[in-house]
Amino acid sequence: MSGRIVKAIPLFASLDMDETAAFYAEKLGFKVREQYGKDYLIVSRDDVILNFWPCSEKHIAENTSAYFNVSNVDDLYAELKPLGARMSEPKSFDYGMREFHVWDCHGNLLRFGEPV
């Protein structure tokens, strides 16, 4: 028997934990699970957990991303669009996925998609 990977928890850079917590709660519908001052933040929505570490270099956040498989990409987009996050329109790609992308308040890229 071999080891099995059971879950991934993306770890993103945050330039300001309070701004990050507010963005994910207000713009993406996440709940703050734990916040350790300016040192660490954990948010969750549905079965997804995201962690954040403090970082003072914006280019790190701007070059970080994660992909999330979702059950209905168009419904999720319709839910999030009015909340005001910077996001792309849903689009179907040649590689068989329909996706939209969200950039958080510090530049981290969240890609949401489902098979076409």
C-alpha positions as CSV (number, residue, x, y, z in Angstrom):
1,M,0.0,0.0,0.0
2,S,1.3,3.4,-0.8
3,G,0.6,6.9,0.5
4,R,-2.3,8.8,-0.9
5,I,-2.8,12.5,-1.3
6,V,-6.2,13.4,0.1
7,K,-6.4,17.2,-0.1
8,A,-4.6,20.3,-1.3
9,I,-4.8,23.6,0.5
10,P,-3.4,26.5,-1.6
11,L,-1.1,28.9,0.3
12,F,-1.2,32.4,-1.1
13,A,0.8,35.5,-0.3
14,S,-1.0,38.4,1.4
15,L,0.2,42.0,1.6
16,D,-2.3,42.7,4.4
17,M,-4.2,40.1,6.2
18,D,-7.1,42.3,7.1
19,E,-7.6,43.4,3.5
20,T,-7.3,39.8,2.4
21,A,-9.9,38.6,4.9
22,A,-12.3,41.3,3.9
23,F,-11.8,40.6,0.2
24,Y,-12.5,36.9,0.4
25,A,-15.5,37.4,2.7
26,E,-17.1,40.3,0.8
27,K,-16.2,39.5,-2.8
28,L,-16.0,35.7,-2.9
29,G,-18.3,34.5,-0.1
30,F,-15.6,32.8,2.0
31,K,-15.7,32.7,5.8
32,V,-12.7,33.5,8.0
33,R,-11.9,30.4,9.9
34,E,-8.9,31.6,11.8
35,Q,-6.7,34.7,11.7
36,Y,-3.5,35.1,13.7
37,G,-3.1,38.8,13.5
38,K,-0.8,39.8,10.7
39,D,0.9,36.4,10.7
40,Y,-1.5,33.9,9.1
41,L,-5.1,33.7,7.8
42,I,-7.3,30.7,7.0
43,V,-10.6,31.1,5.0
44,S,-13.0,28.5,3.7
45,R,-16.0,28.1,1.4
46,D,-17.8,24.8,0.6
47,D,-15.0,22.1,0.8
48,V,-12.2,24.6,-0.1
49,I,-9.7,25.9,2.5
50,L,-7.2,28.7,1.6
51,N,-4.3,29.7,3.7
52,F,-2.4,33.1,3.5
53,W,1.1,34.0,4.7
54,P,2.4,37.6,5.1
55,C,4.4,38.9,2.2
56,S,5.7,42.4,1.4
57,E,6.6,41.7,-2.2
58,K,3.5,42.2,-4.5
59,H,5.2,40.4,-7.5
60,I,5.0,37.1,-5.5
61,A,1.2,37.3,-5.2
62,E,0.9,38.5,-8.8
63,N,2.7,35.3,-10.0
64,T,0.7,32.8,-7.9
65,S,-2.4,30.9,-8.8
66,A,-4.6,28.0,-8.1
67,Y,-7.3,26.1,-10.1
68,F,-10.6,25.1,-8.6
69,N,-13.0,22.6,-10.2
70,V,-16.6,23.7,-9.7
71,S,-19.9,22.1,-10.3
72,N,-21.5,25.0,-12.3
73,V,-19.1,27.6,-13.4
74,D,-21.8,29.9,-14.9
75,D,-23.8,29.9,-11.7
76,L,-20.8,30.7,-9.6
77,Y,-19.8,33.5,-11.9
78,A,-23.4,34.9,-11.7
79,E,-23.2,34.8,-7.9
80,L,-19.8,36.5,-7.7
81,K,-20.0,39.1,-10.4
82,P,-22.3,41.6,-8.5
83,L,-19.8,41.4,-5.5
84,G,-17.3,43.5,-7.5
85,A,-14.2,41.3,-7.7
86,R,-11.9,41.8,-10.7
87,M,-12.8,38.8,-12.9
88,S,-12.9,37.6,-16.5
89,E,-16.1,36.4,-18.3
90,P,-16.7,32.7,-18.5
91,K,-15.2,31.1,-21.6
92,S,-15.0,27.6,-23.1
93,F,-11.4,26.6,-24.0
94,D,-10.1,24.1,-26.6
95,Y,-8.8,21.9,-23.8
96,G,-12.3,21.1,-22.7
97,M,-12.9,23.4,-19.8
98,R,-15.2,26.3,-19.2
99,E,-13.5,28.9,-16.9
100,F,-13.5,32.3,-15.4
101,H,-10.7,33.9,-13.5
102,V,-10.6,36.1,-10.4
103,W,-7.7,38.3,-9.2
104,D,-7.7,38.9,-5.5
105,C,-6.9,42.2,-3.8
106,H,-3.1,41.5,-4.0
107,G,-3.0,39.9,-7.4
108,N,-3.3,36.1,-6.7
109,L,-5.1,34.4,-9.5
110,L,-8.0,32.0,-8.8
111,R,-9.1,30.0,-11.8
112,F,-12.6,28.4,-11.6
113,G,-13.6,25.8,-14.2
114,E,-15.6,22.8,-15.1
115,P,-15.5,20.3,-18.0
116,V,-17.5,21.4,-21.1
